[in-house]
Amino acid sequence: MMLDDPFFVSSSPLIVKWEITRGCNLKCKHCYARAGRFAPSELKTEEIKKVVDRLAEIETLSLQFTGGEPFLRKDFMTILKYAATYNFSITILTNATLITKALANKLSSLNIRSVQVSLDGAVASTHDRIRGVPGAFNLAVRGIKNLIEANIKVSIATTFSKINFNEADQIYELARRLGASSFLFGFVYPVGRGKDNFKNLCLSWKEMRKIQKLLVNKTKEYKNFPVYIDEAIGTLEKDKWRPPVCKAGRIMIAITAEGSMVLCPMLPHLTFGNVLKDDILAVWKDSPMLEYIRDLKNVKGRCARCRFLLKCGGGCKAMSYYKTNDLMGSDPFCPIYRR
């Protein structure tokens, strides 16, 4: 597939992951954005609309709104309605605690591709421990049910850690019983509060493999309930785990709450432009940082010597950076290297 070709660079960013706010009503132990309070200079409604206009002009295909918690923004429905007037594939990432029946019904009238809901435990005690607020589990389950009753496609995403990896089977089954359309497997990044708690949360390779094998077997058992994997971990193809092909800077960029352009949400401090000051397409074509990561000659370490380099491009840039302080260093979670 062209999008998984590490040599392919689209003529404009096809996917934009947009941190629409840093405000959040939860206190997740692994939160890469260290979300909680609203950022002091978050983009205003009209500024966001202008950026949406420009993304439509340069033929961006997918808009993924995240946070923080997007629904804490009082103007988020206004933003969604405006974005939905274009032909974007729109996804919302939410903790679902604020999704009432009335809100779900409003969302159902918009052109929303799917809503991704975070669920980090099969029981309330586990989920609430990770999410930092009592009652978060029950509210999330209520939100999921409201969305599904409103005929909105829901994907349930779990960030696996040492706290919840033993519940992987039960979380998967809960997601299926609730009526979700797919399941997403993610893990903890050493950034934000995830960095503060990384040693206590990060899975060992053995623990990660245990979950991977479980999910591979689940996809064989339930072929109509697909499993998707965090881009940093890899892809699941024909019941086998494949190395990750990083989309950052090739087909995807991220926008922070303040409007900074970054490679991905996991690298919020490595900025290469601002949507209020710079033209997105010009930055996409001329940024030295993007040029650097697109050239596989810059890959370092064991990845530079690996015979699979031309297939994966060196793996996840965020994990490479946090391990080696270089975006083109060796990916510490590469499944081929681990095997």
C-alpha positions in Angstrom: 0.0 0.0 0.0 1.4 3.4 -1.0 0.7 5.0 2.4 2.8 2.4 4.1 5.8 2.9 1.7 8.5 4.8 3.7 9.6 6.5 0.5 6.2 7.9 -0.2 5.6 11.6 0.7 2.2 13.1 -0.2 2.0 16.5 -1.9 0.3 17.9 1.2 -0.5 16.5 4.6 -3.3 13.9 4.1 -3.9 13.4 7.8 -4.0 16.1 10.4 -4.1 15.3 14.1 -5.4 18.3 15.9 -5.2 18.9 19.6 -8.2 21.2 19.8 -7.7 21.9 23.5 -5.5 21.0 26.4 -8.3 21.3 28.8 -9.4 18.0 30.3 -11.7 16.7 33.1 -9.6 13.6 33.8 -6.0 13.2 35.1 -4.7 10.2 33.2 -1.4 8.8 34.4 -0.1 8.3 30.8 -1.3 11.6 29.3 1.3 12.8 26.8 -0.3 16.3 26.7 -0.2 16.6 30.5 -3.8 17.8 29.9 -5.9 19.5 32.6 -6.0 23.3 32.4 -6.7 25.0 29.1 -3.6 26.4 27.4 -3.4 30.2 27.8 -3.3 30.8 24.0 -5.5 28.2 22.4 -6.8 29.0 19.0 -10.0 30.9 18.8 -13.1 29.7 16.8 -12.5 32.0 13.8 -8.8 31.1 13.7 -9.7 27.4 13.6 -12.2 28.0 10.8 -9.5 29.7 8.7 -7.1 26.7 9.3 -9.9 24.3 8.3 -10.5 26.3 5.1 -6.8 26.1 4.3 -6.7 22.3 5.0 -9.6 21.8 2.6 -7.8 23.9 -0.1 -4.6 21.8 0.2 -6.8 18.6 0.0 -6.2 17.2 3.5 -8.3 14.0 3.7 -8.5 13.2 7.4 -9.1 15.4 10.4 -8.6 13.9 13.8 -9.8 16.1 16.7 -8.2 15.3 20.0 -7.3 17.0 23.3 -7.3 17.2 26.3 -11.0 16.5 26.1 -12.5 18.1 22.9 -16.0 18.4 24.3 -14.8 20.8 27.0 -14.5 23.5 24.4 -17.8 25.3 24.3 -17.4 26.0 20.6 -16.5 22.4 19.7 -19.8 21.6 18.1 -19.5 24.8 16.1 -16.1 23.7 14.9 -17.4 20.3 14.0 -20.3 21.6 12.1 -18.0 23.9 10.1 -15.5 21.1 9.4 -18.3 18.8 8.3 -19.2 21.2 5.5 -16.1 20.0 3.8 -15.4 16.5 2.6 -13.0 15.5 5.4 -13.0 12.1 7.1 -13.6 13.3 10.6 -12.6 11.4 13.7 -13.0 12.5 17.3 -10.9 11.2 20.2 -12.7 11.5 23.5 -13.0 10.1 27.0 -16.8 10.0 26.4 -17.6 11.2 29.9 -19.5 14.2 28.6 -21.4 12.5 25.9 -25.1 12.6 26.8 -27.9 11.2 24.7 -28.7 14.8 23.5 -25.1 15.4 22.5 -24.8 12.0 20.7 -28.0 12.8 18.7 -26.5 16.2 17.7 -23.3 14.4 16.5 -25.3 11.9 14.5 -26.5 14.7 12.2 -22.9 15.6 11.2 -20.6 13.9 8.8 -18.5 12.2 11.5 -16.5 9.1 10.4 -16.1 7.7 13.9 -15.6 8.5 17.5 -12.6 6.9 19.3 -13.3 6.4 23.0 -10.6 5.6 25.6 -11.3 2.6 27.9 -8.5 1.5 30.0 -10.0 -1.2 32.2 -12.6 -3.9 32.1 -13.8 -2.8 35.5 -14.3 0.7 37.1 -11.5 0.3 39.6 -8.9 -0.2 37.0 -10.1 2.4 34.5 -10.6 5.0 37.3 -7.2 4.4 38.8 -5.5 5.1 35.4 -7.8 8.0 34.5 -7.4 9.6 37.9 -11.1 10.4 38.6 -13.7 8.2 40.4 -16.7 7.5 38.2 -14.9 8.0 34.9 -15.6 4.4 33.9 -19.3 4.5 34.3 -19.5 7.8 32.5 -17.4 6.5 29.6 -19.5 3.4 29.2 -22.7 5.6 29.3 -21.1 7.8 26.6 -20.2 4.7 24.4 -23.8 3.4 24.7 -25.2 6.8 23.8 -23.1 7.1 20.7 -23.9 3.6 19.5 -27.6 4.2 20.1 -27.3 7.3 17.9 -25.8 5.1 15.2 -22.3 6.6 15.5 -19.4 4.3 14.7 -17.3 3.8 17.9 -13.8 2.5 18.1 -12.6 1.7 21.6 -8.9 2.4 22.4 -6.9 1.0 25.3 -3.5 2.3 26.4 -2.0 -0.9 27.9 0.3 -0.6 30.9 1.4 -2.6 33.9 -1.8 -1.7 35.6 -4.2 -3.1 33.0 -2.4 -5.6 30.7 -3.8 -8.6 32.6 -7.3 -7.4 31.7 -6.6 -7.3 28.0 -8.9 -10.2 27.2 -11.7 -8.8 29.3 -11.3 -5.2 27.9 -11.5 -6.6 24.3 -14.6 -8.6 25.2 -16.2 -5.6 26.9 -15.6 -3.5 23.8 -17.2 -6.1 21.6 -20.2 -6.5 23.9 -20.8 -2.8 24.0 -21.2 -2.8 20.2 -17.9 -1.0 19.2 -16.9 -1.4 15.6 -13.2 -1.9 16.3 -10.5 -2.1 19.0 -7.3 -0.1 19.1 -4.2 -1.2 21.0 -1.9 1.5 22.3 0.9 1.9 24.8 2.6 4.5 27.0 4.9 7.1 25.6 7.6 8.7 27.7 6.2 12.2 27.3 4.0 14.4 29.6 2.7 12.5 32.6 3.6 9.4 30.7 7.2 10.4 31.2 6.7 11.0 34.9 5.2 7.5 35.3 7.0 5.6 32.5 9.0 3.2 34.7 5.9 2.2 36.6 3.7 1.9 33.5 5.8 0.8 30.6 5.2 -2.8 29.5 8.2 -5.2 29.2 8.6 -6.7 25.8 7.3 -10.0 27.2 4.2 -8.3 28.5 3.6 -6.6 25.2 4.0 -9.8 23.3 1.5 -11.4 25.5 -1.1 -8.9 24.5 -0.1 -9.0 20.9 -0.6 -12.8 20.7 -4.0 -12.4 22.5 -5.2 -9.8 20.0 -3.9 -11.8 17.0 -5.9 -14.8 18.3 -9.0 -12.6 18.9 -8.9 -11.4 15.3 -9.0 -15.0 14.1 -12.0 -15.7 16.4 -13.9 -12.5 15.6 -13.1 -11.6 12.0 -15.8 -8.9 12.0 -14.3 -7.0 15.0 -10.9 -5.7 13.7 -7.9 -4.8 15.9 -5.9 -1.7 15.0 -2.5 -0.9 16.5 -0.8 2.3 17.6 1.4 3.4 14.7 4.5 3.2 16.9 4.0 -0.5 17.5 3.3 -1.7 13.9 0.4 -3.1 11.9 -1.6 -6.3 12.0 -1.6 -8.0 8.6 -2.9 -11.5 7.9 -2.7 -12.4 11.6 0.9 -11.3 11.9 2.6 -8.3 13.5 4.5 -6.1 11.1 7.0 -3.3 11.9 5.6 0.2 12.1 5.9 2.6 9.2 5.9 6.1 10.7 3.4 8.5 9.0 4.8 11.6 10.5 6.1 14.1 7.9 5.2 11.8 5.1 1.4 11.9 5.1 0.7 13.3 8.5 1.3 16.3 10.8 -0.2 17.4 14.1 -1.4 20.8 15.3 -1.2 21.8 19.0 -3.8 23.7 20.9 -1.8 26.9 20.3 -1.4 26.3 16.6 2.1 24.9 16.4 2.8 22.4 13.7 4.6 19.3 15.0 5.4 15.9 13.6 3.0 14.0 15.8 1.2 14.5 19.1 3.9 12.7 20.9 6.5 15.3 19.9 4.7 18.5 21.0 8.0 20.5 21.7 9.6 19.9 18.2 7.8 22.6 16.3 8.4 23.6 12.7 5.8 26.2 12.1 2.6 27.8 13.3 -0.7 27.7 11.5 -1.4 31.4 12.3 1.9 32.6 11.0 3.0 30.2 8.3 1.3 28.6 5.3 0.8 24.9 6.0 1.6 23.8 2.5 4.8 25.9 2.2 6.0 24.4 5.5 5.1 20.9 4.4 7.3 21.4 1.3 10.2 23.4 2.8 10.7 22.5 6.4 14.3 21.3 7.2 13.0 19.0 9.9 10.6 17.3 7.5 13.4 17.0 4.9 15.6 15.4 7.5 13.2 12.6 8.5 12.1 11.9 5.0 15.6 10.9 3.9 16.4 7.3 5.0 20.1 8.0 4.6 19.8 9.8 7.9 18.7 6.7 9.8 21.3 5.8 12.5 22.1 2.9 14.8 21.1 -0.7 14.2 18.2 0.4 12.0 20.7 1.8 9.4 22.1 -1.6 9.1 18.9 -3.6 9.1 17.8 -5.3 5.9 14.2 -4.4 6.5 14.9 -0.6 6.6 13.5 -0.1 3.2 10.2 -1.6 4.3 9.7 0.2 7.6 11.8 3.4 7.3 13.3 3.1 10.7 10.1 2.8 12.8 8.5 5.3 15.2 10.2 8.7 15.2 8.8 9.6 18.6 10.2 6.5 20.3 13.5 6.9 18.4 13.8 10.4 19.7 13.0 9.6 23.3 15.5 6.7 23.3 18.4 8.3 21.4 17.6 12.1 21.3 17.5 11.8 17.5 14.4 11.5 15.3 16.4 9.1 13.1 17.8 6.9 15.8 16.9 3.3 16.3 13.4 2.5 17.3 13.6 0.7 20.7 10.3 -1.2 20.2 11.0 -2.6 16.8 9.4 -6.1 16.7 12.0 -7.5 14.4 14.9 -6.4 16.6 13.1 -7.7 19.7 12.6 -11.1 18.1 
